Amino acid sequence: MCVARVRPVQARYHGGAQLHQHDQTGPLVRVGRSRDRAGRRDSAELYTLYSGWAFRFKTLADGRRQILNFLLPGDLLGLQAAMFDAALHGIEALTDVQLCVLPRRKVWALFGQMPGLAFDVTWLGAREEGFVDENLTSVGRRTAAERVAALIVGLYKRAEVLGLVADTTFAFPLTQQHIADALGLSLVHINKTLARLRRMGMFTRANGSLTLTNPRVLERIAQHFDDEVPRRPLI
């Protein structure tokens, strides 16, 4: 069973008490890397990402893929399928992941019986929309260097709030192809842009981790100054 968690930085959040009252949300499902689970069209359950990284994507008929946003622990999966009976996107695991299942039939009960927890679910859905808005801004208006910098800074801030950053280093399982598919750039362009930012001393990357060596300057390059909201629920 999944045990609801509240990070120390989130302990003051109003939904915390109700999370503990509702500490077993459903079964824990383990999914291997690159497996599509919650995005299946025959799956109408709601999930939260208990551990690991994943991403939401859409694919055109000719095989071209657009990554919509990246998912970290605590993020919702399958909200569209739970609402509309069919997912409008796919979800793929970047790493081995664990998913908490919230049966669809229980989602509606939250709004009547546990409004605080229902607000948490709504909050997570709204925050996911914000991530998509940020990515759309990058694709529509930022330069290549600004897009890559914004993606890195945004993921760093999200990981930091979750306690996944140590000495400006965090796990970074994205390949250059993932970055290209998220930012609407060619693989060659991504390769050159990453190399340029490394030469500028913005970050180093080794063994699946990324270290920000000059986060403030990278933030200015990205024109990304939004802070991750610290009082986020972690279901």
Summary of the structure (lengths in Angstrom):
residues: 235
radius of gyration: 17.8
end to end distance: 12.8
largest distance: 54.8
contacts: 728
relative contact order: 0.17
helix: 42%
strand: 22%
